[in-house]
Amino acid sequence: MSKSKIYLPLLVLGTAFWGISFPLSKDAFDSIHPYTFMFYRFLIATFILALIFYKQIPKINSETIRKGAIAGLFLFMGICWQTVGLKYTSSSNASFIAGVEVVLIPLFAFLFMKRSIQTRMWVACLLALAGLYIIAMASGFSDFRIGDLMVFVGSLFYSVYILYVGKISTDSRSEVAAIPFVIIQLSVCALLAGVLTVSTQGVGAVSMSLPFDVWKALLFVAILSTAYMYCIQNAAQKYIEAEKIALTYLCEPIFATVFAYIILNEEITSRTVIGGTLILSAMLLAEVNVMAVYRRIRAFCTVN
């Protein structure tokens, strides 16, 4: 089995962790500022990875620090803009706009990296975007808000982050190892989130005296939604194209809806079922060469 086939379900599992983290984080924001939450999220994730992969620490060289810092900056800007944007727009608008990454990534790869994109990938991206629209948007963009623009800016940064990680991961001349690369990324995010927290909320905002439910949410998000997910993504991008990575991310709203139903007793509507089916179909289209399969079936039927 190819490594891409192994990493793909691991990425989908990571989006399930993202889906679970949504209701957990939503409750936590009642007791802690989002900036502080981001700081602890990245700090804990960095510590956990450094502890588990301590033998990888000596592999951190100047190239890893430089490229990891750049990737960390893109990652932080993407998450930060989207987090702030959520304050000024609806969650449905934010969810849909964040999903625009699935189209931005192949578009940027085509325009700035001069990379050819297969037609079926364009079709899969648009199909997935349509599915996300059906899930997230009940009434369309009835009123545009400044938060919509902020979330879109975050999507731009996050798209660049995925493409940049893909470039580093597939560069045969690079001396950057995946795990040290991730550790530097997350430590840069923790540093930037800490500076943002202290500068806007004061030193008192960085407090260890948090409610148990907040720590529970932080540990889940830091360990599974951050440390696990970004380790898998950075390792996977050596074998999986950035466009397919973006497609797997669109499983998040499906899992978020399922776990919101389980945890918060929210209703699963027909829109969710239809949209989810389109997203899963898009992933199948991206992974399977439909025309090649069709030709094989036709050839088999002709022979027999």
VENVEN-V906348 format. One record per residue. N is the residue number from 1. PSI is psi in degrees with one decimal (* if undefined). Layout:
N;PSI
N;PSI
This chain:
1;133.5
2;155.4
3;-28.0
4;-36.5
5;-27.5
6;-44.6
7;-30.0
8;-51.9
9;-29.6
10;-35.6
11;-42.9
12;-39.2
13;-39.5
14;-37.4
15;-27.3
16;-40.5
17;-39.8
18;-41.2
19;-41.1
20;-36.2
21;-21.7
22;-56.0
23;-31.4
24;-45.8
25;-38.0
26;-43.2
27;-39.0
28;-32.6
29;-11.2
30;-19.3
31;-12.7
32;143.3
33;143.3
34;-36.1
35;-44.0
36;-39.4
37;-43.7
38;-41.7
39;-51.8
40;-36.4
41;-50.3
42;-33.2
43;-47.2
44;-42.9
45;-43.5
46;-46.1
47;-44.1
48;-46.2
49;-41.6
50;-34.2
51;-45.5
52;-43.0
53;43.5
54;-27.3
55;-15.7
56;-15.1
57;-43.4
58;-15.9
59;-5.4
60;114.1
61;-177.5
62;-35.5
63;-41.8
64;-43.5
65;-45.7
66;-50.8
67;-34.1
68;-36.7
69;-40.2
70;-46.9
71;-40.9
72;-37.8
73;-45.6
74;-43.6
75;-46.1
76;-44.0
77;-39.2
78;-49.1
79;-40.5
80;-48.4
81;-39.0
82;-36.2
83;-45.9
84;-39.4
85;-30.7
86;-22.3
87;-22.8
88;12.6
89;172.9
90;156.5
91;-31.5
92;-44.9
93;-45.9
94;-41.6
95;-43.7
96;-45.8
97;-39.1
98;-33.2
99;-9.4
100;-17.0
101;-32.2
102;-23.5
103;-35.1
104;-38.3
105;-52.8
106;-30.7
107;-47.4
108;-39.8
109;-37.1
110;-43.0
111;-44.7
112;-20.7
113;1.5
114;36.9
115;133.1
116;137.8
117;127.5
118;146.9
119;-39.9
120;-26.7
121;-39.8
122;-44.6
123;-42.8
124;-41.8
125;-45.8
126;-37.0
127;-42.5
128;-39.4
129;-38.3
130;-40.7
131;-42.4
132;-38.5
133;-44.0
134;-39.6
135;-47.1
136;-31.7
137;106.7
138;-32.1
139;13.1
140;-173.4
141;74.8
142;-32.5
143;120.9
144;137.2
145;159.9
146;-31.1
147;-32.0
148;-42.7
149;-39.7
150;-45.0
151;-37.4
152;-40.8
153;-41.3
154;-39.2
155;-36.3
156;-48.9
157;-41.7
158;-34.5
159;-42.9
160;-38.6
161;-48.4
162;-42.7
163;-38.5
164;-44.5
165;-41.6
166;-40.0
167;-43.9
168;-42.0
169;-31.5
170;3.6
171;110.2
172;-21.1
173;-11.6
174;142.5
175;25.8
176;119.5
177;147.8
178;-50.2
179;-50.9
180;-35.5
181;-43.6
182;-41.7
183;-43.1
184;-42.4
185;-51.6
186;-33.1
187;-36.7
188;-41.7
189;-42.0
190;-42.8
191;-48.0
192;-39.9
193;-36.6
194;-43.9
195;-43.2
196;-40.4
197;-49.4
198;-39.3
199;-26.6
200;-29.6
201;-10.8
202;163.2
203;-31.8
204;-19.3
205;-25.6
206;82.1
207;142.6
208;-12.5
209;77.5
210;152.5
211;154.3
212;-41.7
213;-32.9
214;-44.1
215;-37.0
216;-45.1
217;-42.4
218;-45.1
219;-41.0
220;-50.1
221;-41.0
222;-45.0
223;-50.2
224;-44.9
225;-18.2
226;-66.3
227;-51.8
228;-51.8
229;-44.1
230;-25.9
231;-49.2
232;-43.7
233;-47.2
234;-37.7
235;-39.4
236;-30.6
237;-5.6
238;-20.7
239;-15.6
240;134.5
241;150.9
242;-33.6
243;-38.8
244;-33.7
245;-46.1
246;-37.4
247;-39.9
248;-31.0
249;-26.3
250;-2.0
251;-17.4
252;-50.6
253;-27.8
254;-50.2
255;-37.5
256;-40.6
257;-43.2
258;-46.4
259;-26.5
260;-34.7
261;-42.6
262;-45.5
263;-43.0
264;1.1
265;31.7
266;149.8
267;141.1
268;117.6
269;171.8
270;-29.6
271;-40.5
272;-42.4
273;-45.7
274;-48.8
275;-43.0
276;-38.1
277;-40.5
278;-41.6
279;-45.9
280;-35.9
281;-38.8
282;-41.2
283;-40.1
284;-42.4
285;-38.5
286;-32.1
287;-31.1
288;129.4
289;94.2
290;-42.5
291;-38.7
292;-41.8
293;-41.9
294;-43.0
295;-38.8
296;-42.3
297;-42.5
298;-41.1
299;-40.4
300;-43.9
301;-34.4
302;-42.8
303;-39.0
304;*
